[in-house]
Every structure is written in C-alpha cells, then in structure tokens.
Amino acid sequence: MNEAKRDFGTNEQMSPLEKAIRTRRSVRTFDGKTLWKADQEKIEQYIANMDDPFGIKIEYRFLPSKEYGLTSPVLAGEDIYLAGKVKKGKFADVAFGYSLEEIVLFAEQERIGTVWLAGTMNRNAFEKAMDLQADEIMPAVTPLGYTANKKSLKETMMRKGVKADVRYAFSDLFFQNDFNTPLADDGGKICKALEMVRLAPSAVNKQPWRAVVCGDTVHFYEHKDKGYDQGENGDLQKVDVGIGLAHFVLMAREEGLSGTLKEADPGIALPADTEYIVSWVAE
C-alpha cells in the first residue's frame, strides 16, 4: 500500500471539528496539573448530551490516577483518566470507539490532551476502579490533561516507531462499488467525510477501516491484522473502525449530509481478512 504524509492543514476557515481532526495528536507527556473543574464539567455535560447512533449505553467514569493507583508505562505527568465500559454484544466495540472518539474530539477543541490506551496500562487496576463485570468490556481509556511544553524521549520514539503522522493513500482505503475500483477523490462532501476517516487515529497506526461507496450509501469494513482481537477485552480494530465512523458521521453532518448507520451488507466480494461492519445510508 502507498503511504501518504498526514495533511494537518492550516486553513483558518476550517470548522472547529475539522481543525480538531486534522491537528490533534496523541499526548503522552502531560504537565502534571489537575484537570480544571470547569473542564471536567464541560466533558461531563458533553457526554450527557451525546447522540448515540448505535443505541448502546456506555458508562463513563473519571478516575484520578493517584486515588486508584492507575499508571501507564508510556505516560508522564497524567493526573486523571476517563474510562468507559459497555455490555458485551454486537457492535459493542464499534460503538465504544465511536463514542470515546467523539469525546476525544470535543476535548481537543477545548485544548485538553488525550491519548487512546488499550494495552499499555495496568489493566487490572483500571478494571477494579471501573467495577468491570463479567458481561462488560473496557476496550480502552484516555488520560485527560494539559500538554507539557516538551515531549519525553519515550514519546518521541514511540511516535517515530509507529510512523504516527503517516496515513495510507485515499485510494488504498476507499472504493467505488467493489474492492477492485479505487474511489476518486472528487472533492465532494462524501469524499471530505471519508478524508476525515483517513486521518483518524488507530492502534499502532494500522488504519483498519475500509469503505465502499455505492450510490448514496457508504459501506464500512474492518481489515483485520493478527493480534488485535483481545477476546474478553474486545476487538481493538473494531474499536478503530468506530473511531473512523465517528469522524465520518460528524463531518458528514457538518457538511449538511443526512444519513443513518444501519446493517445493509451489499454482499460484494471481499479481500482476505476483511469483514463487513455497517453502512451509512443517506436519507
């Protein structure tokens, strides 16, 4: 696959949402300050008013790191985490990714730093703090805080190792009618929303989302890599597809496009290790 440098953009006419998507970077080095009460209340209010396209309840909790003994070997200076849990079931992983990424984008617009954490944390302590039950999963968490003036060496090396600012080319991810015909980026509203998917974060930057456009419908798929289905903890790449879906739906809505996420598998031939997830159907 071709790789393309991520376009962070500088256009002052970008909406707050597009700017957040284009400029947000994972933060692993925080300044050590406690999250301001006003900022926590903003996030709490945002969570309370979020629109869930999957109809799946996700419970969020703010977890002070010192109170619960929460740590991550890849972080420095974090003071509080936001963790979520959801009942196991169809779309649970996807819905979780969609929901938490929507919060992450809101936090970015409020200048609050975040980073998706799934494997690099003391999971037992987090699960205890969340009172996680046998029928629930907690795929990931994020710290919330303010970016330090200087990145740690560990953070710099991690970003370099996963090529954090590199994304696959548009034509490698999105297709027209089948997986044999790359979708041409014509600059239209659907393509702009798909470009926001292309720029989304993912576990180890694997970018597992794929989409096929058929008329006014966009079908989304997961391209699977080995080792990312955590069993009891969920499928991380389905979480990633949820992240991409959040970018698509939020940008499509901002562009004036109305649509619904629903199951509408077109039954087209699939490449190896590819699974249909859900479709966005224009209204």
Buried (B, 14 or more C-beta within 10 A) or exposed (E): EEEBEBEEEEEEEBEEBBBBBBEBBBBBBBBEEEBEEEBBEBBEEBBEEBEEBBEBEBBBBEBEBEEBEBBBEBBBBBBBBBBBBBEEEEBBBBBBBBBBBBBBBBBBBBEBBBBBBBBBBBBEBBBEBBEBEEEBBBBBBBBBBBBBEEBBEBBEEBBEEBEBEEBBBBBBBBBEEEBEEBBEBEEEBBBBBBBBBBBBBBBBBBBBBBBBBBEEBBBBBBBBBEEBBBEEBBBBBBBBBBBBBBBBBBBBBBBEBEBEBEEBEEEBEBEEEBBBBBBBBEE
